[in-house]
Structures are given as structure tokens and as C-alpha cells.
Amino acid sequence: MDLNLAVLIDGDNIPSAKVKEMMEEIAKYGNPTIKRIYGDWTKPNLSKWKNLLLENAITPIQQYGYTSGKNATDSAMIIDAMDILYSEKVNGFCLVSSDSDFTRLATRLREAGMKVFGIGEKKTPNPFIVACDKFIYLEILKGQGSGGEAETTSSQAEQTPNVDKITPAVIKLIASTISDLEDDDGWAFLGDVGNLLQKKQPNFDARNYGFLKLTPLIRSIDRFEVDQRESPGGKFKLIYVKNKATNRKRK
């Protein structure tokens, strides 16, 4: 069953150019039943949002900056989030901001049993990222294609702008996660690996490295083996992954 999501956007902190891709991304995780954006709409820097709000049925919430140097938008967004939480109309939140001020809010919502998704730019401080169940970078949403995972190769990854390098730390994270889940023969179901990677590192996303899916990312790394198996009914394929034997001996 889809989650009913409250989407709360920090208009002072998020570029308007990404709103279409952002809403498409949010739809993957649930039904955005509440969509609000916060800011001082008397300021010219928010004018680019106006047409986009109508196109995406996002409700603007006016918040004047009462005191110089203080972010009244953050306070209004936090108060609304708590009101929505207690209304029991949703079972998940999407907090759209690159501001660490929402770290405590994300933590509090998760303590209440809410699923919390974060969306922000790569400059987002780590405390806010790890306070969410999943964190998506805005940079990977721009211009993403609709092709299948087989179309994305390692060479494509190298050519994609804003792509992170696959560092030894990333490889170690994947390898240790496979080890955590492997059976007696060393194989782990890729779906379980992906879920555990997300719990360990909420901003882990194959798209950060130029791949649409986790499978081609793992195939691109020589340390891992990939096995495609028939499902019990034969209707679809199951992907299993394994640390290569030469590397397993080094543990």
C-alpha cells in the first residue's frame, strides 16, 4: 500500500528549476496528499515558483521574516509538520531542504513512526541526511532518463555530470553489506542488500554514481559477482550478489 505523504518544501532553500523532477521522484515512494511550500512570497527571489505551484498543485504558505537573521520559514514548516503529525492524516513525510535545521524534526517524526524522506542539494549537512530514512540529492534528478538499467554502463557513469566517484569506501560499504546478508555459499539477495545499504547510509543511491539501478552499479565493480536466477513462478528474475572469492579470503 502506498504511503500518504506530506510534502513540505523550504522555498528559501530549494531551486525552483527542479520541482517537476522532484515531484516525479516523490511519487515513487507514496501519494503526496499534502503539498506545501514555505517562504516570504513578497520577495522577488521566489517569483519563479509561482507558475510551478499551480502546475503541481502545491500550496504556498506565506511566512514573513519578522526578525533579521532569523529563519521564520523553518519555524513555520516545523510547526505545520507537527500539526500534520497529530492529525494522523499521513504516514510519511518528505522534507525538501538542504538546511540542517530540520535534523531534529526528521528525528522526531521517525520517533513517531513516520517514514521520512529527505530531498536536498549535495551541500546538505550530514546530520540531516542521516536523520532521514532515505535522502535523495536534487542533482541526480535533473534530466534523468527513462531507459532500463541495462542501458547504463560504467562509461556512461563517467560522462554524467555531478556524478560521484566509486571510492574504496563505497566498495567496502557494499562488500560488508553483502557479507552481513550472505548465505552459506556467500550469496545475498540484491533486494535485501539494497534495503540494508539504505539503512546504513540514507543517501546511498546508484544514481549518485551515474547508474539508474543498483544492479549495473555492482556489475561495474570487479570485486563482486552477480547471478540472475528464475523466480519460483518463473515470471521474473531474481538477482543475487557475492563478494569474489579472492577478496573474501582477505577478511
N, C-alpha and C positions, 0 to 999 in steps of 0.2 A: 504494500500500500504506500502511495506517495505521502511524503511529509507535507503538512501545511506549513508554509514558511512565511515569516515576517521578514521582509527585506528592508533594512534601514541603511540609508546612504548618507554619508558625510559629504554634503555638497561642496564644502570648503576644501576638501582634501582629495577629491577624485576627479580626473579629467572627463569631461562630457563626451569626448570622442569615442569612448569605449562602451557606452551604455547598451547598444544593441547586442554586441558580443557577450556582454556581461549578463544580460537578461536571458540569452540563449543558454549560457552556461548554468545559470541558476535553475533553469527548467529541467536540467538533467537530474537534479537532486530532490526536487519536490515541486509542489504547486504554490507559487508566490501569491498567497491570498491577501497579504497586506504589503503595500509598496509605498514607502515614504522616503522623501529626501529632505534634508535639513540644511538651512542656510539663511543668510540675510539676503532676500531676493530684491532688496532695494539697491544692492551693489552691482555695478556693471559687469564684474568678472563672472557672475552667474547667469548672464543673459543667454549664453549658448545652450543652457539646459532647457529653456522654456519650451521650444517645439518638441524636443525629445521627450519631455514629460508627458505631453499629450499623446504622442505616438506609442508610448509604452505604459500608459495608464498609471503613472507614478504621481502620488500626491505630494505637492510641495508644502513643507511646514516652515512658516516664517519665524525666524528667530533673530531678533535684534541683538547686536553686540552691546550690551549695557555698559561694560567696563573695558577700557582699553587694555589689551594684553591678555584678556581672559577669553576663552573659547566657550561662548554661550551655546553654540551649536552642539558641542559634545554633551553638555549637561541636558539639553532638551532631548537629545537622542537616547541618552541613558534613562531618563525619567519615562519616556514613552516605552522603551523596551521593558521596563519593569511593570508598567501598566498592562502591556500586552501579555506578559508572562502570567500575571494574576488573572487575566480574563479567560485563560485556558482555551483560547481560540486557535492556537497554533501549537505544533510540537517541534518546531525548529526555527532557528534564526539565521539570517545571512547578514553579517555586519560588513558593510563596504566602506573601508577606510584604510589609510596607511599610518594611522595615528596610534601610538602605544597607549593612549589614554583609555582605550576600550578594552585593555587587557583584563581588568577586574570585572567588567561587565560580561565578557565572554566566559570567564571562570564561574561567575555567579549563575549564569544561565545553564551551564553544563551541570553545576551542582544541583540545579532544579530538574534535571533530567532532560533538558533540551539538547537537541543536536545543533551544533553551532558551526557554520561555515563562515570563513573569512575571505574577503577579496580585497586586494590592495596591490600597490606597486612593489617592486623588488626592494625599495628602500624601507619597507615596513620593518620596524624593530622586532627582533626575535621573540620577546616576551608575549606580544600579541599573537604572533603566529602559533606558538606552541600552546596558547590558551584555547585555540580552536580545535575542533575535531578534524577539519580539513581547511587548508588555506590555499587559495588559487591566486597566482600572480596575474595582474591585468596584462602584462606584456605578452604572455603566451596566448591570449585570446584574440589579439589583433590579427585579422586576416587568416585565421586558421582554416584549412581546407576541409573538405568533406570526404576525402578519399579514405580507403581502407588502410589498415595498419601495414599491409604488405607493401604499400606504395612508399612508405617512409624508410629510407635507408640511412646508413651512417654518413654517407656522403652528403645527403640532404641535410642532415643534422648540422654538418659543418658549415653549410651555406646559409642556414637560417639565422636572421638577426636576433639579438638578445638571447641567444642560446647559451646555457651554462655548459662548462666542460664536465665530462665524466671523470671525476677525480678519483684517486685511490680511496678516499674516504667514502665516496658513493659506492664504489665496488665492494668495499668492506662492509658497508651497511647492508647491501643486497645479499652478500655471501653469508653474513651472520644470521640474517632473517631466514634464509633458506635452511641453514643449519638448525635453527630453532624449530622448524616445522618438518624436517625431513623424516622419512620412514626408515626402516632398517636398511634399505638399499640406497639411501641418500636422496631420494626424490621427494619433492614437495609440490603440492598443487599450486599453480600460479595465482589463482584467485585468493587463496589464503595468504600467499606471500605479499600480494598487493595490499590486502587489508592490514596485515601486520606492519608493513612499511609505513602505511598511513598513520597508524597509531604511534609508531616510534618517531616519525618525523612528519607532522601535519602538512608541510609544504612540499612533500615529495610528490612529484608529478612527472611522468615521462615526457610531457610536453616542454618541461623546463630544459630538456636536453635535445629537443628537436624531433621527438618521436610522438606519434599520435597515441600509441598504446605502450603498455609495459612489455609485451612480447618482443617487438622489434628492438626495444632498448636492450633487453637481456641478450637477444641474439647477436647484437653488435659487440658484445663484450666476450672476449675469448675465454674468460675464466669459467663460463657457465655452459652447461649442456641443456638443450631443450628437446622435449619429447611430446609429440602430439598423439593422443590416444582417442579411440572411439568412446563415446559416452555409452552407458548401459543400454539405452534405446537406439543408439546409432544415429540420432538426429543431429548431433553436433560434436565438435571436437573438444577434448579436454587437454589443456596444456600443463605439463609438468616440467619442473626445472631442477637442476642439480649442480652442485659445485664439482668441477672436474677433479678427477681422482688425484692428479699431481698436486693440486692446491689443497685438497682435503688432508693430505698427509702432513702438511705444514702446521696444522692446528696444534 
